[in-house]
């Protein structure tokens, strides 16, 4: 067999397979039958309305105008709550930011501490 005859034989086999496959092909009807309860005019009118309405999933500048929220409380009630919160101690404070430390009475009297401070300022050695 020559090269050209094997090419012809291959081409004939491919054509025969295509004809055989086309004879046994099925048509695809889809999952649901293509029936509609609406007329073309109703569908076209709905498409026009949908095209002219805003995008419900838009964010940022594309979202359109922003409307201010409507307050449920009066202005005076909100101001009174803000003043009360500003004057209340910080519930999350720890350490130095928790406010003034309570005064605890020491074991050493004030005069002794004062005398030791004067002695240390003058360079005198403190008793150990």
Secondary structure, DSSP 8 states (H G I E B T S, - for coil): --HHHHHHHHHHHHHHHHHHHHHT------SS----SS-HHHHHHHHHHHHHS--TT--GGGG--------SS-HHHHHHHHHHHHHS--TT--GGGG--------SS-HHHHHHHHHHHHTT-----
